[in-house]
Amino acid sequence: MIRRWNFWWQTLVLSTQYNPPQFIELLMLMLGFFLLLIWMGNQQWPYLVLSMSYVAGSSTSILVREAMIPSPSLQLTQKLAILLLIMSLYTLLDLMR
């Protein structure tokens, strides 16, 4: 059991050292997803707003990073980031109405 936790811990440490911006983007997306699950449970709008803010920030960061340093899977990453950005902005604008 300890070896399994040690493996996951070493993987986490290695990923933060290898590509810190990508790790932060992944962390923001996971927090956004977690907050969206909480929002589905209790329907309080602050959870949805914070969730969509994390998703919009992460998507913007992905697009900026891909514009500066293109990756081999550029098309898929950009399309997914644009889709997430549109979805989060539409949700935030819908809440403002």
mmCIF file as gemmi writes it, N, C-alpha and C atoms, coordinates in Angstrom:
data_model
loop_
_atom_site.group_PDB
_atom_site.id
_atom_site.type_symbol
_atom_site.label_atom_id
_atom_site.label_alt_id
_atom_site.label_comp_id
_atom_site.label_asym_id
_atom_site.label_entity_id
_atom_site.label_seq_id
_atom_site.pdbx_PDB_ins_code
_atom_site.Cartn_x
_atom_site.Cartn_y
_atom_site.Cartn_z
_atom_site.occupancy
_atom_site.B_iso_or_equiv
_atom_site.pdbx_formal_charge
_atom_site.auth_seq_id
_atom_site.auth_asym_id
_atom_site.pdbx_PDB_model_num
ATOM 1 N N . MET Axp A 1 ? 0.821 -1.193 0 1 0 ? 1 A 1
ATOM 2 C CA . MET Axp A 1 ? 0 0 0 1 0 ? 1 A 1
ATOM 3 C C . MET Axp A 1 ? 0.872 1.268 0 1 0 ? 1 A 1
ATOM 4 N N . ILE Axp A 2 ? 1.926 1.23 0.804 1 0 ? 2 A 1
ATOM 5 C CA . ILE Axp A 2 ? 2.83 2.381 0.869 1 0 ? 2 A 1
ATOM 6 C C . ILE Axp A 2 ? 3.529 2.591 -0.47 1 0 ? 2 A 1
ATOM 7 N N . ARG Axp A 3 ? 3.884 1.507 -1.14 1 0 ? 3 A 1
ATOM 8 C CA . ARG Axp A 3 ? 4.556 1.64 -2.444 1 0 ? 3 A 1
ATOM 9 C C . ARG Axp A 3 ? 3.643 2.306 -3.463 1 0 ? 3 A 1
ATOM 10 N N . ARG Axp A 4 ? 2.367 1.966 -3.406 1 0 ? 4 A 1
ATOM 11 C CA . ARG Axp A 4 ? 1.419 2.563 -4.344 1 0 ? 4 A 1
ATOM 12 C C . ARG Axp A 4 ? 1.322 4.069 -4.104 1 0 ? 4 A 1
ATOM 13 N N . TRP Axp A 5 ? 1.199 4.476 -2.843 1 0 ? 5 A 1
ATOM 14 C CA . TRP Axp A 5 ? 1.141 5.904 -2.534 1 0 ? 5 A 1
ATOM 15 C C . TRP Axp A 5 ? 2.443 6.599 -2.913 1 0 ? 5 A 1
ATOM 16 N N . ASN Axp A 6 ? 3.557 5.933 -2.681 1 0 ? 6 A 1
ATOM 17 C CA . ASN Axp A 6 ? 4.855 6.497 -3.036 1 0 ? 6 A 1
ATOM 18 C C . ASN Axp A 6 ? 4.961 6.677 -4.551 1 0 ? 6 A 1
ATOM 19 N N . PHE Axp A 7 ? 4.458 5.708 -5.312 1 0 ? 7 A 1
ATOM 20 C CA . PHE Axp A 7 ? 4.47 5.813 -6.771 1 0 ? 7 A 1
ATOM 21 C C . PHE Axp A 7 ? 3.66 7.025 -7.228 1 0 ? 7 A 1
ATOM 22 N N . TRP Axp A 8 ? 2.447 7.195 -6.689 1 0 ? 8 A 1
ATOM 23 C CA . TRP Axp A 8 ? 1.604 8.321 -7.082 1 0 ? 8 A 1
ATOM 24 C C . TRP Axp A 8 ? 2.216 9.646 -6.654 1 0 ? 8 A 1
ATOM 25 N N . TRP Axp A 9 ? 2.82 9.657 -5.477 1 0 ? 9 A 1
ATOM 26 C CA . TRP Axp A 9 ? 3.464 10.881 -5.005 1 0 ? 9 A 1
ATOM 27 C C . TRP Axp A 9 ? 4.635 11.258 -5.91 1 0 ? 9 A 1
ATOM 28 N N . GLN Axp A 10 ? 5.472 10.286 -6.276 1 0 ? 10 A 1
ATOM 29 C CA . GLN Axp A 10 ? 6.609 10.548 -7.153 1 0 ? 10 A 1
ATOM 30 C C . GLN Axp A 10 ? 6.14 11.007 -8.534 1 0 ? 10 A 1
ATOM 31 N N . THR Axp A 11 ? 5.055 10.421 -9.025 1 0 ? 11 A 1
ATOM 32 C CA . THR Axp A 11 ? 4.493 10.837 -10.309 1 0 ? 11 A 1
ATOM 33 C C . THR Axp A 11 ? 4.019 12.282 -10.242 1 0 ? 11 A 1
ATOM 34 N N . LEU Axp A 12 ? 3.364 12.64 -9.155 1 0 ? 12 A 1
ATOM 35 C CA . LEU Axp A 12 ? 2.887 14.008 -8.972 1 0 ? 12 A 1
ATOM 36 C C . LEU Axp A 12 ? 4.052 14.992 -8.902 1 0 ? 12 A 1
ATOM 37 N N . VAL Axp A 13 ? 5.059 14.656 -8.141 1 0 ? 13 A 1
ATOM 38 C CA . VAL Axp A 13 ? 6.232 15.53 -8.015 1 0 ? 13 A 1
ATOM 39 C C . VAL Axp A 13 ? 6.937 15.675 -9.359 1 0 ? 13 A 1
ATOM 40 N N . LEU Axp A 14 ? 7.094 14.58 -10.086 1 0 ? 14 A 1
ATOM 41 C CA . LEU Axp A 14 ? 7.751 14.627 -11.388 1 0 ? 14 A 1
ATOM 42 C C . LEU Axp A 14 ? 6.962 15.479 -12.38 1 0 ? 14 A 1
ATOM 43 N N . SER Axp A 15 ? 5.63 15.344 -12.375 1 0 ? 15 A 1
ATOM 44 C CA . SER Axp A 15 ? 4.826 16.126 -13.315 1 0 ? 15 A 1
ATOM 45 C C . SER Axp A 15 ? 4.866 17.61 -12.986 1 0 ? 15 A 1
ATOM 46 N N . THR Axp A 16 ? 4.957 17.961 -11.706 1 0 ? 16 A 1
ATOM 47 C CA . THR Axp A 16 ? 5.056 19.381 -11.361 1 0 ? 16 A 1
ATOM 48 C C . THR Axp A 16 ? 6.406 19.956 -11.752 1 0 ? 16 A 1
ATOM 49 N N . GLN Axp A 17 ? 7.441 19.15 -11.71 1 0 ? 17 A 1
ATOM 50 C CA . GLN Axp A 17 ? 8.769 19.635 -12.081 1 0 ? 17 A 1
ATOM 51 C C . GLN Axp A 17 ? 8.954 19.662 -13.595 1 0 ? 17 A 1
ATOM 52 N N . TYR Axp A 18 ? 8.345 18.722 -14.295 1 0 ? 18 A 1
ATOM 53 C CA . TYR Axp A 18 ? 8.538 18.611 -15.735 1 0 ? 18 A 1
ATOM 54 C C . TYR Axp A 18 ? 7.794 19.708 -16.487 1 0 ? 18 A 1
ATOM 55 N N . ASN Axp A 19 ? 6.534 19.948 -16.121 1 0 ? 19 A 1
ATOM 56 C CA . ASN Axp A 19 ? 5.727 20.93 -16.835 1 0 ? 19 A 1
ATOM 57 C C . ASN Axp A 19 ? 4.776 21.627 -15.859 1 0 ? 19 A 1
ATOM 58 N N . PRO Axp A 20 ? 5.265 22.609 -15.107 1 0 ? 20 A 1
ATOM 59 C CA . PRO Axp A 20 ? 4.424 23.259 -14.091 1 0 ? 20 A 1
ATOM 60 C C . PRO Axp A 20 ? 3.154 23.922 -14.63 1 0 ? 20 A 1
ATOM 61 N N . PRO Axp A 21 ? 3.178 24.642 -15.766 1 0 ? 21 A 1
ATOM 62 C CA . PRO Axp A 21 ? 1.932 25.26 -16.236 1 0 ? 21 A 1
ATOM 63 C C . PRO Axp A 21 ? 0.845 24.23 -16.547 1 0 ? 21 A 1
ATOM 64 N N . GLN Axp A 22 ? 1.237 23.135 -17.142 1 0 ? 22 A 1
ATOM 65 C CA . GLN Axp A 22 ? 0.253 22.104 -17.469 1 0 ? 22 A 1
ATOM 66 C C . GLN Axp A 22 ? -0.318 21.48 -16.191 1 0 ? 22 A 1
ATOM 67 N N . PHE Axp A 23 ? 0.494 21.336 -15.169 1 0 ? 23 A 1
ATOM 68 C CA . PHE Axp A 23 ? 0.013 20.802 -13.898 1 0 ? 23 A 1
ATOM 69 C C . PHE Axp A 23 ? -1.004 21.75 -13.262 1 0 ? 23 A 1
ATOM 70 N N . ILE Axp A 24 ? -0.73 23.045 -13.29 1 0 ? 24 A 1
ATOM 71 C CA . ILE Axp A 24 ? -1.656 24.029 -12.721 1 0 ? 24 A 1
ATOM 72 C C . ILE Axp A 24 ? -2.964 24.039 -13.506 1 0 ? 24 A 1
ATOM 73 N N . GLU Axp A 25 ? -2.877 23.942 -14.836 1 0 ? 25 A 1
ATOM 74 C CA . GLU Axp A 25 ? -4.093 23.892 -15.649 1 0 ? 25 A 1
ATOM 75 C C . GLU Axp A 25 ? -4.921 22.656 -15.316 1 0 ? 25 A 1
ATOM 76 N N . LEU Axp A 26 ? -4.268 21.536 -15.156 1 0 ? 26 A 1
ATOM 77 C CA . LEU Axp A 26 ? -4.97 20.312 -14.782 1 0 ? 26 A 1
ATOM 78 C C . LEU Axp A 26 ? -5.601 20.444 -13.4 1 0 ? 26 A 1
ATOM 79 N N . LEU Axp A 27 ? -4.885 21.041 -12.475 1 0 ? 27 A 1
ATOM 80 C CA . LEU Axp A 27 ? -5.411 21.249 -11.127 1 0 ? 27 A 1
ATOM 81 C C . LEU Axp A 27 ? -6.64 22.159 -11.158 1 0 ? 27 A 1
ATOM 82 N N . MET Axp A 28 ? -6.581 23.221 -11.96 1 0 ? 28 A 1
ATOM 83 C CA . MET Axp A 28 ? -7.724 24.126 -12.078 1 0 ? 28 A 1
ATOM 84 C C . MET Axp A 28 ? -8.926 23.424 -12.696 1 0 ? 28 A 1
ATOM 85 N N . LEU Axp A 29 ? -8.696 22.586 -13.71 1 0 ? 29 A 1
ATOM 86 C CA . LEU Axp A 29 ? -9.8 21.845 -14.315 1 0 ? 29 A 1
ATOM 87 C C . LEU Axp A 29 ? -10.411 20.852 -13.333 1 0 ? 29 A 1
ATOM 88 N N . MET Axp A 30 ? -9.571 20.191 -12.538 1 0 ? 30 A 1
ATOM 89 C CA . MET Axp A 30 ? -10.096 19.241 -11.55 1 0 ? 30 A 1
ATOM 90 C C . MET Axp A 30 ? -10.894 19.97 -10.47 1 0 ? 30 A 1
ATOM 91 N N . LEU Axp A 31 ? -10.407 21.123 -10.008 1 0 ? 31 A 1
ATOM 92 C CA . LEU Axp A 31 ? -11.16 21.903 -9.028 1 0 ? 31 A 1
ATOM 93 C C . LEU Axp A 31 ? -12.487 22.382 -9.614 1 0 ? 31 A 1
ATOM 94 N N . GLY Axp A 32 ? -12.462 22.809 -10.869 1 0 ? 32 A 1
ATOM 95 C CA . GLY Axp A 32 ? -13.695 23.222 -11.531 1 0 ? 32 A 1
ATOM 96 C C . GLY Axp A 32 ? -14.696 22.087 -11.632 1 0 ? 32 A 1
ATOM 97 N N . PHE Axp A 33 ? -14.221 20.893 -11.964 1 0 ? 33 A 1
ATOM 98 C CA . PHE Axp A 33 ? -15.101 19.731 -12.055 1 0 ? 33 A 1
ATOM 99 C C . PHE Axp A 33 ? -15.659 19.367 -10.682 1 0 ? 33 A 1
ATOM 100 N N . PHE Axp A 34 ? -14.811 19.405 -9.652 1 0 ? 34 A 1
ATOM 101 C CA . PHE Axp A 34 ? -15.247 19.095 -8.294 1 0 ? 34 A 1
ATOM 102 C C . PHE Axp A 34 ? -16.312 20.087 -7.823 1 0 ? 34 A 1
ATOM 103 N N . LEU Axp A 35 ? -16.099 21.382 -8.094 1 0 ? 35 A 1
ATOM 104 C CA . LEU Axp A 35 ? -17.086 22.393 -7.712 1 0 ? 35 A 1
ATOM 105 C C . LEU Axp A 35 ? -18.38 22.244 -8.504 1 0 ? 35 A 1
ATOM 106 N N . LEU Axp A 36 ? -18.283 21.803 -9.745 1 0 ? 36 A 1
ATOM 107 C CA . LEU Axp A 36 ? -19.486 21.553 -10.538 1 0 ? 36 A 1
ATOM 108 C C . LEU Axp A 36 ? -20.291 20.4 -9.951 1 0 ? 36 A 1
ATOM 109 N N . LEU Axp A 37 ? -19.605 19.369 -9.469 1 0 ? 37 A 1
ATOM 110 C CA . LEU Axp A 37 ? -20.299 18.265 -8.805 1 0 ? 37 A 1
ATOM 111 C C . LEU Axp A 37 ? -20.983 18.738 -7.526 1 0 ? 37 A 1
ATOM 112 N N . ILE Axp A 38 ? -20.318 19.603 -6.774 1 0 ? 38 A 1
ATOM 113 C CA . ILE Axp A 38 ? -20.946 20.158 -5.566 1 0 ? 38 A 1
ATOM 114 C C . ILE Axp A 38 ? -22.168 20.981 -5.944 1 0 ? 38 A 1
ATOM 115 N N . TRP Axp A 39 ? -22.056 21.776 -7.012 1 0 ? 39 A 1
ATOM 116 C CA . TRP Axp A 39 ? -23.186 22.59 -7.455 1 0 ? 39 A 1
ATOM 117 C C . TRP Axp A 39 ? -24.372 21.72 -7.856 1 0 ? 39 A 1
ATOM 118 N N . MET Axp A 40 ? -24.111 20.59 -8.507 1 0 ? 40 A 1
ATOM 119 C CA . MET Axp A 40 ? -25.205 19.694 -8.891 1 0 ? 40 A 1
ATOM 120 C C . MET Axp A 40 ? -25.934 19.155 -7.666 1 0 ? 40 A 1
ATOM 121 N N . GLY Axp A 41 ? -25.225 19.038 -6.558 1 0 ? 41 A 1
ATOM 122 C CA . GLY Axp A 41 ? -25.836 18.514 -5.344 1 0 ? 41 A 1
ATOM 123 C C . GLY Axp A 41 ? -26.686 19.521 -4.6 1 0 ? 41 A 1
ATOM 124 N N . ASN Axp A 42 ? -26.262 20.788 -4.555 1 0 ? 42 A 1
ATOM 125 C CA . ASN Axp A 42 ? -27.021 21.74 -3.737 1 0 ? 42 A 1
ATOM 126 C C . ASN Axp A 42 ? -27.533 22.969 -4.491 1 0 ? 42 A 1
ATOM 127 N N . GLN Axp A 43 ? -27.215 23.125 -5.755 1 0 ? 43 A 1
ATOM 128 C CA . GLN Axp A 43 ? -27.75 24.182 -6.625 1 0 ? 43 A 1
ATOM 129 C C . GLN Axp A 43 ? -27.523 25.601 -6.091 1 0 ? 43 A 1
ATOM 130 N N . GLN Axp A 44 ? -26.402 25.849 -5.449 1 0 ? 44 A 1
ATOM 131 C CA . GLN Axp A 44 ? -26.079 27.205 -5.008 1 0 ? 44 A 1
ATOM 132 C C . GLN Axp A 44 ? -25.16 27.835 -6.05 1 0 ? 44 A 1
ATOM 133 N N . TRP Axp A 45 ? -25.533 29.015 -6.551 1 0 ? 45 A 1
ATOM 134 C CA . TRP Axp A 45 ? -24.844 29.616 -7.688 1 0 ? 45 A 1
ATOM 135 C C . TRP Axp A 45 ? -23.374 29.946 -7.449 1 0 ? 45 A 1
ATOM 136 N N . PRO Axp A 46 ? -22.907 30.246 -6.218 1 0 ? 46 A 1
ATOM 137 C CA . PRO Axp A 46 ? -21.466 30.536 -6.078 1 0 ? 46 A 1
ATOM 138 C C . PRO Axp A 46 ? -20.568 29.37 -6.501 1 0 ? 46 A 1
ATOM 139 N N . TYR Axp A 47 ? -21.026 28.136 -6.29 1 0 ? 47 A 1
ATOM 140 C CA . TYR Axp A 47 ? -20.229 26.985 -6.717 1 0 ? 47 A 1
ATOM 141 C C . TYR Axp A 47 ? -20.122 26.926 -8.238 1 0 ? 47 A 1
ATOM 142 N N . LEU Axp A 48 ? -21.217 27.238 -8.921 1 0 ? 48 A 1
ATOM 143 C CA . LEU Axp A 48 ? -21.201 27.228 -10.382 1 0 ? 48 A 1
ATOM 144 C C . LEU Axp A 48 ? -20.317 28.348 -10.921 1 0 ? 48 A 1
ATOM 145 N N . VAL Axp A 49 ? -20.406 29.525 -10.331 1 0 ? 49 A 1
ATOM 146 C CA . VAL Axp A 49 ? -19.59 30.657 -10.788 1 0 ? 49 A 1
ATOM 147 C C . VAL Axp A 49 ? -18.107 30.363 -10.594 1 0 ? 49 A 1
ATOM 148 N N . LEU Axp A 50 ? -17.744 29.839 -9.425 1 0 ? 50 A 1
ATOM 149 C CA . LEU Axp A 50 ? -16.338 29.525 -9.173 1 0 ? 50 A 1
ATOM 150 C C . LEU Axp A 50 ? -15.852 28.409 -10.093 1 0 ? 50 A 1
ATOM 151 N N . SER Axp A 51 ? -16.708 27.425 -10.329 1 0 ? 51 A 1
ATOM 152 C CA . SER Axp A 51 ? -16.351 26.325 -11.226 1 0 ? 51 A 1
ATOM 153 C C . SER Axp A 51 ? -16.079 26.838 -12.638 1 0 ? 51 A 1
ATOM 154 N N . MET Axp A 52 ? -16.977 27.65 -13.153 1 0 ? 52 A 1
ATOM 155 C CA . MET Axp A 52 ? -16.808 28.166 -14.51 1 0 ? 52 A 1
ATOM 156 C C . MET Axp A 52 ? -15.637 29.145 -14.594 1 0 ? 52 A 1
ATOM 157 N N . SER Axp A 53 ? -15.347 29.84 -13.508 1 0 ? 53 A 1
ATOM 158 C CA . SER Axp A 53 ? -14.176 30.727 -13.49 1 0 ? 53 A 1
ATOM 159 C C . SER Axp A 53 ? -12.887 29.926 -13.588 1 0 ? 53 A 1
ATOM 160 N N . TYR Axp A 54 ? -12.826 28.814 -12.855 1 0 ? 54 A 1
ATOM 161 C CA . TYR Axp A 54 ? -11.651 27.94 -12.958 1 0 ? 54 A 1
ATOM 162 C C . TYR Axp A 54 ? -11.499 27.395 -14.378 1 0 ? 54 A 1
ATOM 163 N N . VAL Axp A 55 ? -12.606 26.973 -14.972 1 0 ? 55 A 1
ATOM 164 C CA . VAL Axp A 55 ? -12.553 26.412 -16.327 1 0 ? 55 A 1
ATOM 165 C C . VAL Axp A 55 ? -12.135 27.482 -17.334 1 0 ? 55 A 1
ATOM 166 N N . ALA Axp A 56 ? -12.682 28.689 -17.208 1 0 ? 56 A 1
ATOM 167 C CA . ALA Axp A 56 ? -12.314 29.772 -18.13 1 0 ? 56 A 1
ATOM 168 C C . ALA Axp A 56 ? -10.841 30.146 -17.971 1 0 ? 56 A 1
ATOM 169 N N . GLY Axp A 57 ? -10.362 30.228 -16.747 1 0 ? 57 A 1
ATOM 170 C CA . GLY Axp A 57 ? -8.955 30.555 -16.509 1 0 ? 57 A 1
ATOM 171 C C . GLY Axp A 57 ? -8.022 29.492 -17.038 1 0 ? 57 A 1
ATOM 172 N N . SER Axp A 58 ? -8.384 28.248 -16.814 1 0 ? 58 A 1
ATOM 173 C CA . SER Axp A 58 ? -7.561 27.145 -17.304 1 0 ? 58 A 1
ATOM 174 C C . SER Axp A 58 ? -7.55 27.104 -18.83 1 0 ? 58 A 1
ATOM 175 N N . SER Axp A 59 ? -8.7 27.303 -19.44 1 0 ? 59 A 1
ATOM 176 C CA . SER Axp A 59 ? -8.777 27.286 -20.906 1 0 ? 59 A 1
ATOM 177 C C . SER Axp A 59 ? -7.972 28.426 -21.514 1 0 ? 59 A 1
ATOM 178 N N . THR Axp A 60 ? -8.057 29.596 -20.918 1 0 ? 60 A 1
ATOM 179 C CA . THR Axp A 60 ? -7.277 30.729 -21.399 1 0 ? 60 A 1
ATOM 180 C C . THR Axp A 60 ? -5.782 30.458 -21.264 1 0 ? 60 A 1
ATOM 181 N N . SER Axp A 61 ? -5.401 29.873 -20.141 1 0 ? 61 A 1
ATOM 182 C CA . SER Axp A 61 ? -3.995 29.531 -19.933 1 0 ? 61 A 1
ATOM 183 C C . SER Axp A 61 ? -3.513 28.51 -20.962 1 0 ? 61 A 1
ATOM 184 N N . ILE Axp A 62 ? -4.355 27.534 -21.271 1 0 ? 62 A 1
ATOM 185 C CA . ILE Axp A 62 ? -4 26.53 -22.278 1 0 ? 62 A 1
ATOM 186 C C . ILE Axp A 62 ? -3.803 27.191 -23.639 1 0 ? 62 A 1
ATOM 187 N N . LEU Axp A 63 ? -4.728 28.085 -24.02 1 0 ? 63 A 1
ATOM 188 C CA . LEU Axp A 63 ? -4.618 28.748 -25.321 1 0 ? 63 A 1
ATOM 189 C C . LEU Axp A 63 ? -3.365 29.625 -25.401 1 0 ? 63 A 1
ATOM 190 N N . VAL Axp A 64 ? -3.05 30.334 -24.332 1 0 ? 64 A 1
ATOM 191 C CA . VAL Axp A 64 ? -1.847 31.175 -24.327 1 0 ? 64 A 1
ATOM 192 C C . VAL Axp A 64 ? -0.594 30.307 -24.404 1 0 ? 64 A 1
ATOM 193 N N . ARG Axp A 65 ? -0.575 29.224 -23.627 1 0 ? 65 A 1
ATOM 194 C CA . ARG Axp A 65 ? 0.599 28.334 -23.637 1 0 ? 65 A 1
ATOM 195 C C . ARG Axp A 65 ? 0.783 27.704 -25.015 1 0 ? 65 A 1
ATOM 196 N N . GLU Axp A 66 ? -0.312 27.272 -25.633 1 0 ? 66 A 1
ATOM 197 C CA . GLU Axp A 66 ? -0.222 26.659 -26.959 1 0 ? 66 A 1
ATOM 198 C C . GLU Axp A 66 ? 0.175 27.678 -28.025 1 0 ? 66 A 1
ATOM 199 N N . ALA Axp A 67 ? -0.201 28.938 -27.847 1 0 ? 67 A 1
ATOM 200 C CA . ALA Axp A 67 ? 0.201 29.968 -28.807 1 0 ? 67 A 1
ATOM 201 C C . ALA Axp A 67 ? 1.7 30.251 -28.702 1 0 ? 67 A 1
ATOM 202 N N . MET Axp A 68 ? 2.221 30.186 -27.479 1 0 ? 68 A 1
ATOM 203 C CA . MET Axp A 68 ? 3.647 30.462 -27.277 1 0 ? 68 A 1
ATOM 204 C C . MET Axp A 68 ? 4.52 29.268 -27.643 1 0 ? 68 A 1
ATOM 205 N N . ILE Axp A 69 ? 4.12 28.078 -27.199 1 0 ? 69 A 1
ATOM 206 C CA . ILE Axp A 69 ? 4.908 26.861 -27.438 1 0 ? 69 A 1
ATOM 207 C C . ILE Axp A 69 ? 3.962 25.786 -27.967 1 0 ? 69 A 1
ATOM 208 N N . PRO Axp A 70 ? 3.836 25.65 -29.287 1 0 ? 70 A 1
ATOM 209 C CA . PRO Axp A 70 ? 2.914 24.655 -29.847 1 0 ? 70 A 1
ATOM 210 C C . PRO Axp A 70 ? 3.333 23.226 -29.484 1 0 ? 70 A 1
ATOM 211 N N . SER Axp A 71 ? 2.335 22.396 -29.245 1 0 ? 71 A 1
ATOM 212 C CA . SER Axp A 71 ? 2.597 20.987 -28.943 1 0 ? 71 A 1
ATOM 213 C C . SER Axp A 71 ? 2.186 20.138 -30.14 1 0 ? 71 A 1
ATOM 214 N N . PRO Axp A 72 ? 2.593 18.865 -30.172 1 0 ? 72 A 1
ATOM 215 C CA . PRO Axp A 72 ? 2.235 17.999 -31.301 1 0 ? 72 A 1
ATOM 216 C C . PRO Axp A 72 ? 0.725 17.81 -31.459 1 0 ? 72 A 1
ATOM 217 N N . SER Axp A 73 ? -0.012 17.786 -30.352 1 0 ? 73 A 1
ATOM 218 C CA . SER Axp A 73 ? -1.467 17.599 -30.429 1 0 ? 73 A 1
ATOM 219 C C . SER Axp A 73 ? -2.172 18.949 -30.366 1 0 ? 73 A 1
ATOM 220 N N . LEU Axp A 74 ? -1.676 19.893 -31.133 1 0 ? 74 A 1
ATOM 221 C CA . LEU Axp A 74 ? -2.131 21.273 -31.084 1 0 ? 74 A 1
ATOM 222 C C . LEU Axp A 74 ? -3.617 21.412 -31.403 1 0 ? 74 A 1
ATOM 223 N N . GLN Axp A 75 ? -4.082 20.788 -32.45 1 0 ? 75 A 1
ATOM 224 C CA . GLN Axp A 75 ? -5.461 20.967 -32.884 1 0 ? 75 A 1
ATOM 225 C C . GLN Axp A 75 ? -6.458 20.519 -31.822 1 0 ? 75 A 1
ATOM 226 N N . LEU Axp A 76 ? -6.261 19.341 -31.273 1 0 ? 76 A 1
ATOM 227 C CA . LEU Axp A 76 ? -7.185 18.814 -30.27 1 0 ? 76 A 1
ATOM 228 C C . LEU Axp A 76 ? -7.169 19.67 -29.01 1 0 ? 76 A 1
ATOM 229 N N . THR Axp A 77 ? -6.006 20.064 -28.566 1 0 ? 77 A 1
ATOM 230 C CA . THR Axp A 77 ? -5.884 20.871 -27.353 1 0 ? 77 A 1
ATOM 231 C C . THR Axp A 77 ? -6.556 22.224 -27.531 1 0 ? 77 A 1
ATOM 232 N N . GLN Axp A 78 ? -6.318 22.863 -28.661 1 0 ? 78 A 1
ATOM 233 C CA . GLN Axp A 78 ? -6.922 24.173 -28.905 1 0 ? 78 A 1
ATOM 234 C C . GLN Axp A 78 ? -8.435 24.076 -29.033 1 0 ? 78 A 1
ATOM 235 N N . LYS Axp A 79 ? -8.918 23.067 -29.733 1 0 ? 79 A 1
ATOM 236 C CA . LYS Axp A 79 ? -10.365 22.916 -29.893 1 0 ? 79 A 1
ATOM 237 C C . LYS Axp A 79 ? -11.046 22.657 -28.557 1 0 ? 79 A 1
ATOM 238 N N . LEU Axp A 80 ? -10.442 21.821 -27.731 1 0 ? 80 A 1
ATOM 239 C CA . LEU Axp A 80 ? -11.01 21.533 -26.419 1 0 ? 80 A 1
ATOM 240 C C . LEU Axp A 80 ? -10.984 22.774 -25.528 1 0 ? 80 A 1
ATOM 241 N N . ALA Axp A 81 ? -9.897 23.523 -25.563 1 0 ? 81 A 1
ATOM 242 C CA . ALA Axp A 81 ? -9.799 24.742 -24.753 1 0 ? 81 A 1
ATOM 243 C C . ALA Axp A 81 ? -10.824 25.781 -25.204 1 0 ? 81 A 1
ATOM 244 N N . ILE Axp A 82 ? -11.004 25.934 -26.507 1 0 ? 82 A 1
ATOM 245 C CA . ILE Axp A 82 ? -11.99 26.888 -27.021 1 0 ? 82 A 1
ATOM 246 C C . ILE Axp A 82 ? -13.398 26.453 -26.642 1 0 ? 82 A 1
ATOM 247 N N . LEU Axp A 83 ? -13.686 25.164 -26.747 1 0 ? 83 A 1
ATOM 248 C CA . LEU Axp A 83 ? -15 24.649 -26.364 1 0 ? 83 A 1
ATOM 249 C C . LEU Axp A 83 ? -15.276 24.895 -24.877 1 0 ? 83 A 1
ATOM 250 N N . LEU Axp A 84 ? -14.309 24.611 -24.023 1 0 ? 84 A 1
ATOM 251 C CA . LEU Axp A 84 ? -14.477 24.844 -22.586 1 0 ? 84 A 1
ATOM 252 C C . LEU Axp A 84 ? -14.633 26.329 -22.273 1 0 ? 84 A 1
ATOM 253 N N . LEU Axp A 85 ? -13.89 27.171 -22.963 1 0 ? 85 A 1
ATOM 254 C CA . LEU Axp A 85 ? -13.981 28.612 -22.749 1 0 ? 85 A 1
ATOM 255 C C . LEU Axp A 85 ? -15.356 29.139 -23.156 1 0 ? 85 A 1
ATOM 256 N N . ILE Axp A 86 ? -15.852 28.708 -24.302 1 0 ? 86 A 1
ATOM 257 C CA . ILE Axp A 86 ? -17.184 29.128 -24.754 1 0 ? 86 A 1
ATOM 258 C C . ILE Axp A 86 ? -18.25 28.65 -23.777 1 0 ? 86 A 1
ATOM 259 N N . MET Axp A 87 ? -18.143 27.395 -23.338 1 0 ? 87 A 1
ATOM 260 C CA . MET Axp A 87 ? -19.124 26.844 -22.407 1 0 ? 87 A 1
ATOM 261 C C . MET Axp A 87 ? -19.128 27.617 -21.088 1 0 ? 87 A 1
ATOM 262 N N . SER Axp A 88 ? -17.958 27.908 -20.56 1 0 ? 88 A 1
ATOM 263 C CA . SER Axp A 88 ? -17.902 28.603 -19.275 1 0 ? 88 A 1
ATOM 264 C C . SER Axp A 88 ? -18.378 30.051 -19.403 1 0 ? 88 A 1
ATOM 265 N N . LEU Axp A 89 ? -17.995 30.732 -20.471 1 0 ? 89 A 1
ATOM 266 C CA . LEU Axp A 89 ? -18.449 32.112 -20.656 1 0 ? 89 A 1
ATOM 267 C C . LEU Axp A 89 ? -19.953 32.177 -20.884 1 0 ? 89 A 1
ATOM 268 N N . TYR Axp A 90 ? -20.503 31.23 -21.639 1 0 ? 90 A 1
ATOM 269 C CA . TYR Axp A 90 ? -21.949 31.19 -21.854 1 0 ? 90 A 1
ATOM 270 C C . TYR Axp A 90 ? -22.68 30.961 -20.532 1 0 ? 90 A 1
ATOM 271 N N . THR Axp A 91 ? -22.165 30.069 -19.705 1 0 ? 91 A 1
ATOM 272 C CA . THR Axp A 91 ? -22.79 29.798 -18.407 1 0 ? 91 A 1
ATOM 273 C C . THR Axp A 91 ? -22.727 31.025 -17.509 1 0 ? 91 A 1
ATOM 274 N N . LEU Axp A 92 ? -21.577 31.697 -17.478 1 0 ? 92 A 1
ATOM 275 C CA . LEU Axp A 92 ? -21.452 32.901 -16.65 1 0 ? 92 A 1
ATOM 276 C C . LEU Axp A 92 ? -22.369 34.018 -17.146 1 0 ? 92 A 1
ATOM 277 N N . LEU Axp A 93 ? -22.48 34.192 -18.462 1 0 ? 93 A 1
ATOM 278 C CA . LEU Axp A 93 ? -23.383 35.212 -19.006 1 0 ? 93 A 1
ATOM 279 C C . LEU Axp A 93 ? -24.84 34.863 -18.733 1 0 ? 93 A 1
ATOM 280 N N . ASP Axp A 94 ? -25.174 33.583 -18.783 1 0 ? 94 A 1
ATOM 281 C CA . ASP Axp A 94 ? -26.535 33.147 -18.496 1 0 ? 94 A 1
ATOM 282 C C . ASP Axp A 94 ? -26.897 33.407 -17.035 1 0 ? 94 A 1
ATOM 283 N N . LEU Axp A 95 ? -25.942 33.272 -16.142 1 0 ? 95 A 1
ATOM 284 C CA . LEU Axp A 95 ? -26.193 33.549 -14.725 1 0 ? 95 A 1
ATOM 285 C C . LEU Axp A 95 ? -26.409 35.036 -14.467 1 0 ? 95 A 1
ATOM 286 N N . MET Axp A 96 ? -25.812 35.881 -15.295 1 0 ? 96 A 1
ATOM 287 C CA . MET Axp A 96 ? -25.929 37.325 -15.096 1 0 ? 96 A 1
ATOM 288 C C . MET Axp A 96 ? -27.284 37.861 -15.54 1 0 ? 96 A 1
ATOM 289 N N . ARG Axp A 97 ? -28.001 37.109 -16.364 1 0 ? 97 A 1
ATOM 290 C CA . ARG Axp A 97 ? -29.314 37.574 -16.84 1 0 ? 97 A 1
ATOM 291 C C . ARG Axp A 97 ? -30.342 37.542 -15.775 1 0 ? 97 A 1
